[in-house]
Amino acid sequence: MVGRWWRAALAWPYTFGVLVAAAIGITAIVFSAQLGIALKDPEGFLGPAYVRLPLMGLAFFAAGILPLALKRAGVRHVVRGMRDIVRDEWSWSRVAHIATGLLTFYVCYVSYRNIKGFLPVLREGVNFDTMLTRWDYWLMFGNHPADLLHSLLGTGIAAQVLATVYVSYLPLIPITLAAFLVLNRDFSLGAWYATALSLNWVLGAASYYIFPSLGPAYTNATLFDALPTTGVTQLQESLFINATQNYEDPTGAPIWGIGAFASLHVSVTLTAVLFFQRTDQPRYLQVIAWVYFVLTVIATIYFGWHFIADDVAGAFIGWVSVAIAGWATGNGFWRQRHHKIQLTADGDADSESDSGTVAKPA
């Protein structure tokens, strides 16, 4: 009996991700209890994470079945068509896998944000900005990387474009997760992506404690005086206000949000890029993802969020997260999965994962 349960646990693509979520969740609870700082739910563009993630899931559920319902039954009988699709192609197992992916991501993200928020208290007085600044000047032959980018790209249109790219990361990542979980019929691929993103939060939280740092925008702000007001400017000001409140009263202030090493903007966007590539997504999607990643890297330096070492460390975290999550979900550590996203189809899609079995590496 034990052996059967053990084999089932190993076969389930979410076993590793759930264990990771449980570990970081317990860590956040222990830190919170020891420090006397209550856990907080970070709010986003659609409210708290426990609201926006289910909303995204429902939105993609509707987006996935509505066109097929119209195709099957026409406008007059679209409700009947949707009901038939749900009956034929949506099982409780499929819903459970989607819910597990969203919950794993949610627990890891909220725990990461809170553990990051405890940083000024647990690592009080420890700061590596001077060391990271020196590395930047050495790598750029005595120049600051941000200065070079401002001279090369200018501080007009480039600032607006890069700011849009940088801020758009906040909704885009959970949107892509919801899309893969809901629209994809291969459970192991959704588990792979959810687990990889979750590992980013865990490894990122650890990296903040290894090299606590604020970033050039907060330690050498005059370098960025020439930049126009953008969404990034507003975000940096908001985080600065939160930081001031945390220094005054960490128990009552919003979650601390400043951390340079490592760059999770870089790690998470590279995770998406590598995942799209490893799962053989359409070429145009891969190209868009790579362009977005490159612009994100530039934006992190351009606006002073990060040092060069932060971006290098972030890229490493992203690569490791995709590799480990691929292995943990049965998709292979190195090998490419030639499985494009399998949308709910009108009876002709491969149903290899409707039973909940893990697709093995090709």
C-alpha positions in Angstrom: 0.0 0.0 0.0 2.8 2.4 0.9 4.7 1.6 -2.2 1.6 2.3 -4.4 1.1 5.7 -2.7 4.8 6.5 -3.1 4.7 5.6 -6.9 1.6 7.7 -7.3 3.2 10.6 -5.6 6.3 10.3 -7.8 4.1 10.1 -10.9 2.0 13.2 -10.0 3.6 16.2 -11.8 2.8 18.6 -8.9 4.5 16.6 -6.0 7.7 18.6 -6.1 6.0 21.9 -6.5 3.6 21.3 -3.6 6.6 20.3 -1.4 8.4 23.5 -2.4 5.3 25.6 -1.7 4.9 23.9 1.7 8.5 24.5 2.6 8.6 28.2 1.8 5.1 28.7 3.3 6.2 27.2 6.6 9.4 29.3 6.5 7.4 32.5 6.0 5.1 31.5 8.9 8.0 30.7 11.2 9.8 34.0 10.4 6.5 35.9 10.9 5.9 34.4 14.3 9.5 35.0 15.5 9.6 38.6 14.3 6.1 39.5 15.3 5.3 40.8 11.8 2.0 39.6 10.4 2.0 38.0 6.9 0.6 40.2 4.3 -0.9 39.5 0.9 0.7 41.7 -1.8 -1.7 43.5 -4.0 -1.5 43.7 -7.8 -3.2 45.2 -10.8 -6.4 43.2 -10.1 -6.2 43.3 -6.3 -4.8 40.6 -4.0 -3.2 37.5 -5.6 -5.9 35.2 -4.3 -8.4 37.3 -6.3 -6.5 38.0 -9.5 -5.2 34.4 -10.1 -8.7 32.7 -10.0 -10.0 35.6 -12.1 -7.4 34.9 -14.8 -8.1 31.2 -14.7 -11.8 31.9 -15.2 -11.1 34.4 -18.0 -9.0 31.8 -19.9 -11.5 29.1 -19.2 -14.1 31.3 -21.0 -11.7 32.2 -23.7 -11.0 28.5 -24.3 -14.5 27.2 -24.6 -16.5 30.1 -26.0 -15.1 29.9 -29.6 -15.5 26.2 -29.7 -19.1 26.5 -28.3 -19.9 29.0 -31.1 -18.4 26.6 -33.7 -20.3 23.6 -32.4 -23.7 25.1 -31.6 -23.8 28.6 -33.2 -24.8 31.8 -31.5 -28.4 30.7 -30.7 -27.3 27.7 -28.8 -23.9 28.8 -27.4 -24.9 28.1 -23.8 -25.7 24.5 -24.7 -22.5 24.2 -26.6 -20.5 25.4 -23.6 -22.3 23.0 -21.4 -21.5 20.1 -23.8 -17.8 21.0 -23.9 -17.5 21.2 -20.2 -19.2 17.8 -19.9 -17.1 16.2 -22.6 -13.7 17.7 -22.0 -13.6 19.0 -18.4 -13.1 16.6 -15.6 -12.6 17.2 -11.9 -9.1 15.9 -12.3 -8.4 18.7 -14.8 -9.9 21.3 -12.5 -7.8 20.0 -9.6 -4.6 20.2 -11.6 -5.3 23.8 -12.6 -6.2 24.7 -9.0 -3.0 23.0 -7.7 -0.9 25.0 -10.2 -2.4 28.3 -9.2 -2.3 27.5 -5.5 1.4 26.4 -5.7 2.3 29.7 -7.5 0.3 31.7 -5.1 1.8 30.2 -1.9 5.3 30.5 -3.2 4.8 34.1 -4.4 3.2 35.4 -1.3 5.7 33.6 0.9 8.6 35.0 -1.2 7.2 38.6 -0.9 6.9 38.3 2.9 10.3 36.7 3.4 11.8 39.4 1.2 9.9 41.9 3.4 11.6 40.5 6.6 15.0 41.3 5.0 15.7 44.7 6.7 15.0 43.1 10.1 16.8 39.8 9.7 19.8 41.3 7.8 19.9 44.7 9.5 23.0 46.7 8.6 24.3 44.3 6.0 24.6 45.8 2.5 26.6 44.9 -0.6 25.8 47.8 -2.8 29.3 49.2 -2.7 30.8 45.9 -3.8 28.3 45.5 -6.6 28.9 49.1 -7.7 32.6 48.5 -7.9 32.0 45.4 -10.0 29.9 47.4 -12.4 32.6 50.0 -12.9 35.3 47.4 -13.4 33.2 45.5 -16.0 32.4 48.8 -17.8 36.0 50.0 -17.7 35.4 52.8 -15.2 31.9 53.8 -16.4 28.5 53.2 -14.8 26.4 50.9 -17.0 23.3 53.2 -16.6 25.3 56.2 -17.9 26.4 54.3 -20.9 22.8 53.2 -21.7 21.4 56.7 -21.2 24.1 58.0 -23.7 23.5 55.3 -26.2 19.7 55.1 -26.1 18.8 58.6 -25.0 16.3 59.5 -22.2 13.2 60.2 -24.3 11.3 57.6 -26.2 13.6 54.8 -25.0 12.7 55.5 -21.4 9.0 55.3 -22.1 9.3 52.0 -24.1 11.6 50.4 -21.5 9.3 51.5 -18.7 6.3 50.0 -20.4 8.2 46.7 -20.8 9.4 46.7 -17.2 6.0 47.4 -15.6 4.1 45.0 -17.9 6.0 42.1 -16.3 3.7 42.4 -13.3 0.5 41.2 -15.0 2.1 39.3 -17.9 3.7 36.5 -15.9 0.6 35.4 -14.0 -1.4 35.7 -17.3 0.9 33.3 -19.1 0.7 30.9 -16.2 -3.1 31.0 -16.2 -3.0 30.4 -20.0 -0.8 27.3 -19.8 -2.8 25.8 -16.9 -6.2 26.4 -18.3 -5.8 26.1 -22.1 -3.3 23.3 -22.1 -4.6 19.7 -21.9 -1.1 18.3 -21.0 -1.1 18.5 -17.2 2.6 18.0 -17.0 3.4 21.1 -19.0 1.3 23.3 -16.8 3.0 21.7 -13.8 6.4 22.3 -15.3 5.7 26.0 -15.8 4.0 26.5 -12.4 6.9 24.7 -10.7 9.6 26.7 -12.5 8.0 30.0 -11.6 7.6 28.9 -8.0 11.3 28.0 -7.9 12.1 31.5 -9.0 10.4 32.9 -5.9 12.2 30.5 -3.6 15.7 30.9 -5.1 15.1 34.6 -5.4 14.2 35.0 -1.8 17.4 33.1 -0.8 19.5 35.3 -3.0 18.3 38.5 -1.3 19.7 37.2 2.0 23.0 36.2 0.4 23.8 39.7 -0.9 21.4 42.2 0.6 21.4 45.3 -1.6 19.2 48.2 -2.8 20.3 48.9 -6.3 21.8 52.0 -8.1 18.5 53.9 -8.1 18.4 54.0 -4.3 22.2 54.3 -3.6 23.2 56.7 -6.5 20.0 58.4 -7.4 21.6 61.4 -9.1 22.6 59.1 -12.0 18.9 58.9 -13.0 17.9 62.6 -12.6 17.7 63.1 -16.4 15.1 60.4 -16.9 11.5 61.5 -17.5 8.6 60.5 -15.2 7.3 57.0 -16.2 5.5 54.1 -14.6 8.9 53.0 -13.3 9.5 56.3 -11.6 6.2 56.0 -9.8 6.9 52.4 -8.8 10.4 53.4 -7.4 8.9 56.2 -5.4 6.2 54.0 -4.0 8.8 51.4 -2.9 10.9 54.2 -1.4 7.9 55.3 0.7 7.3 51.7 1.8 10.9 51.4 2.8 10.8 54.5 4.9 7.6 53.2 6.6 9.3 49.9 7.2 12.3 51.5 8.9 9.9 53.4 11.2 7.5 50.5 12.0 8.1 47.1 10.2 5.0 45.6 11.9 2.5 48.1 10.4 4.1 49.1 7.1 3.4 47.6 3.7 5.6 44.8 2.5 9.2 45.8 1.9 9.8 45.5 -1.8 13.4 46.6 -2.5 16.0 44.0 -3.4 18.7 44.1 -6.1 20.5 40.8 -6.0 19.3 38.8 -7.8 17.0 40.3 -10.5 13.8 38.3 -10.5 12.6 40.3 -13.5 15.4 38.7 -15.4 15.0 35.3 -13.9 11.3 35.0 -14.4 11.3 36.3 -18.0 14.2 34.0 -18.9 12.2 31.2 -17.3 9.3 32.0 -19.7 11.6 32.2 -22.7 13.3 28.9 -21.9 10.0 27.2 -21.2 8.6 28.4 -24.5 11.7 27.1 -26.3 11.9 23.8 -24.5 8.2 23.1 -25.1 8.5 24.0 -28.8 6.0 26.8 -28.8 5.3 28.7 -32.1 8.3 30.5 -33.5 6.7 33.9 -33.3 6.0 33.5 -29.6 9.6 32.5 -28.9 10.9 35.5 -30.8 8.5 37.9 -28.9 9.6 36.3 -25.6 13.3 36.7 -26.4 12.9 40.4 -27.5 10.9 41.0 -24.3 13.6 39.4 -22.2 16.4 41.5 -23.8 14.4 44.7 -23.3 13.8 43.7 -19.7 17.5 43.2 -19.0 18.2 46.6 -20.5 15.5 48.2 -18.5 16.8 46.8 -15.2 20.2 48.6 -15.8 18.7 51.7 -17.5 16.5 52.6 -14.6 18.9 51.5 -11.9 17.0 48.6 -10.5 19.9 46.3 -10.7 23.6 45.9 -11.0 25.1 43.7 -13.8 25.8 40.9 -11.3 22.1 40.9 -10.3 21.1 40.2 -13.9 23.7 37.4 -14.3 22.5 35.8 -11.1 18.9 36.2 -12.2 19.6 34.5 -15.5 21.2 31.6 -13.6 18.2 31.3 -11.3 15.9 31.2 -14.4 17.9 28.5 -16.1 18.1 26.3 -13.0 14.4 26.7 -12.3 13.4 25.5 -15.7 15.8 22.6 -15.6 14.9 21.4 -12.1 11.1 21.8 -12.7 11.4 19.9 -16.0 13.1 17.0 -14.2 10.6 17.1 -11.3 7.5 17.0 -13.5 8.7 14.2 -15.7 9.6 16.4 -18.7 13.4 15.7 -18.6 16.3 17.8 -17.2 17.9 18.7 -20.5 15.9 17.3 -23.4 13.5 19.3 -25.5 9.8 18.5 -25.3 8.3 18.8 -28.7 4.8 19.5 -27.4 3.1 22.7 -28.4 0.3 23.8 -26.2 -2.6 21.5 -26.6 -5.7 23.6 -26.5 -9.2 22.2 -25.8 -10.2 21.1 -29.3 -13.4 20.0 -31.0 -12.8 16.3 -30.4 -9.6 16.0 -32.4 -7.0 17.0 -29.8 -4.6 14.5 -28.3 -6.0 13.6 -24.9 -2.8 12.1 -23.5 -3.1 14.0 -20.2 -6.9 14.0 -19.7 -6.4 11.0 -17.4 -3.9 12.9 -15.3 -0.9 10.8 -16.3 2.5 12.4 -16.7 3.8 12.7 -20.2 7.3 11.2 -20.3 10.2 12.9 -22.0 10.5 12.3 -25.7 
